Amino acid sequence: MKLSTNQIKKFPKMLAVDCEMVLCEDGTEALVRVCAVGRNLQVKLNELVNPNKAVADYRSDITGVSAEDLDGVTCSLANVQDSMKKLLRDGKTVLIGHSLNNDLKALKLDYGRVIDTSLIFKHGDEANFRRPSLNDLCKASC
């Protein structure tokens, strides 16, 4: 079923977000990348973020970020928070992500209109229910 432009305009604004975090030497995690994409796949935000802490593990196999990637990066968590607040300022935009609680924690933001794909898709039977990984969800949708 194909939706008309008028039907699509009736949907709320949506913003998909994904964050990458590194493990810092003090045992905490720090945000190093944030990407936000609008409904029509237009990139609204794509920033590397300076963690402003000594990094113990870049988790490059997961984050895709290395120490070299962050050389000279001046974007801060506060800069990213300002950008996200501008994108969400209407209060009506639906924020979408996978295990979104982790991304919001890394962003140090609170937002109420969310869809978390790790919670809405069932994985496993009733006795063995678990949150699916994003990788598992992608494989299941193919």
C-alpha positions as CSV (number, residue, x, y, z in Angstrom):
1,M,0.0,0.0,0.0
2,K,1.4,3.3,-1.1
3,L,0.6,6.4,0.9
4,S,-0.2,9.7,-0.6
5,T,1.8,12.9,0.3
6,N,-1.2,14.2,2.1
7,Q,-1.5,11.0,4.2
8,I,2.2,11.1,5.0
9,K,2.0,14.8,6.1
10,K,-0.5,13.7,8.8
11,F,2.1,11.5,10.5
12,P,4.1,13.2,13.3
13,K,7.6,14.4,12.6
14,M,10.1,11.6,13.2
15,L,13.8,11.6,14.0
16,A,15.9,8.5,14.2
17,V,19.1,8.7,16.3
18,D,22.1,6.6,17.0
19,C,25.0,7.3,19.3
20,E,28.4,5.7,19.6
21,M,30.2,5.6,23.0
22,V,33.7,4.8,24.1
23,L,34.9,3.4,27.4
24,C,36.9,5.9,29.3
25,E,39.8,5.2,31.7
26,D,37.6,6.2,34.7
27,G,35.2,3.4,33.8
28,T,32.5,5.7,32.4
29,E,31.2,5.9,28.8
30,A,31.5,9.0,26.7
31,L,29.7,10.0,23.6
32,V,31.9,10.1,20.5
33,R,29.5,10.2,17.6
34,V,25.9,11.1,17.1
35,C,23.8,10.8,13.9
36,A,20.2,11.8,13.5
37,V,18.1,11.2,10.4
38,G,14.7,12.6,9.4
39,R,11.7,10.8,7.9
40,N,12.9,11.1,4.3
41,L,16.4,9.8,5.3
42,Q,17.8,13.4,5.3
43,V,20.8,13.7,7.7
44,K,19.9,16.2,10.3
45,L,23.0,15.7,12.5
46,N,26.2,13.8,12.0
47,E,28.9,14.7,14.4
48,L,32.1,13.3,16.0
49,V,32.2,14.4,19.6
50,N,35.3,15.1,21.7
51,P,34.9,12.8,24.8
52,N,37.1,15.3,26.9
53,K,38.4,12.3,28.9
54,A,41.1,9.7,28.5
55,V,39.8,6.8,26.5
56,A,40.6,3.2,27.5
57,D,38.7,1.5,24.6
58,Y,37.5,3.1,21.4
59,R,35.4,-0.1,20.6
60,S,36.3,0.7,17.0
61,D,34.8,-2.6,15.8
62,I,31.5,-1.4,17.0
63,T,31.8,2.4,16.9
64,G,33.8,2.8,13.7
65,V,35.7,5.5,15.6
66,S,39.5,5.5,16.3
67,A,41.8,7.9,18.2
68,E,42.9,9.4,14.9
69,D,39.3,10.2,13.9
70,L,39.0,12.4,17.0
71,D,42.2,14.3,16.4
72,G,41.2,18.0,16.2
73,V,37.5,17.4,17.0
74,T,36.1,20.3,18.9
75,C,32.4,19.4,19.0
76,S,31.4,18.9,22.6
77,L,28.5,17.1,24.3
78,A,27.0,20.6,25.0
79,N,27.1,21.4,21.3
80,V,25.4,18.2,20.4
81,Q,22.8,18.7,23.2
82,D,22.0,22.2,21.7
83,S,21.6,20.7,18.2
84,M,19.3,17.9,19.5
85,K,17.2,20.3,21.5
86,K,16.7,22.4,18.3
87,L,15.6,19.3,16.4
88,L,13.2,18.3,19.1
89,R,12.0,21.7,20.3
90,D,8.5,21.4,19.0
91,G,7.9,18.6,21.5
92,K,5.9,16.7,18.9
93,T,8.7,15.0,17.1
94,V,8.9,11.2,17.7
95,L,12.4,10.1,18.5
96,I,13.2,6.6,17.2
97,G,16.2,4.4,18.1
98,H,17.4,1.0,19.2
99,S,18.0,0.8,23.0
100,L,17.2,4.5,23.0
101,N,17.7,4.7,26.7
102,N,21.4,4.2,26.2
103,D,21.6,7.0,23.6
104,L,19.6,9.4,25.7
105,K,21.8,8.6,28.7
106,A,24.9,9.3,26.6
107,L,23.4,12.6,25.3
108,K,22.3,13.4,28.9
109,L,18.8,14.3,27.5
110,D,15.3,13.4,28.6
111,Y,12.6,13.1,26.0
112,G,9.2,11.5,26.3
113,R,7.9,10.9,22.7
114,V,10.0,7.8,21.7
115,I,9.8,4.6,19.9
116,D,12.5,2.1,21.0
117,T,12.8,-0.7,18.5
118,S,14.5,-3.0,21.1
119,L,11.2,-3.0,23.0
120,I,8.5,-3.2,20.3
121,F,9.8,-6.3,18.4
122,K,9.5,-9.6,20.1
123,H,12.5,-11.9,20.0
124,G,12.3,-15.5,21.3
125,D,9.4,-17.4,22.8
126,E,7.5,-16.4,25.9
127,A,9.8,-18.3,28.2
128,N,13.0,-16.9,26.6
129,F,12.0,-13.4,25.6
130,R,14.9,-11.0,25.3
131,R,15.6,-7.7,23.7
132,P,16.8,-8.3,20.1
133,S,20.0,-6.8,19.0
134,L,19.8,-4.4,16.1
135,N,21.8,-6.9,14.0
136,D,19.2,-9.6,14.7
137,L,16.3,-7.3,13.8
138,C,18.0,-6.4,10.5
139,K,18.6,-10.0,9.7
140,A,14.9,-10.9,10.5
141,S,13.6,-8.1,8.2
142,C,15.5,-9.4,5.2
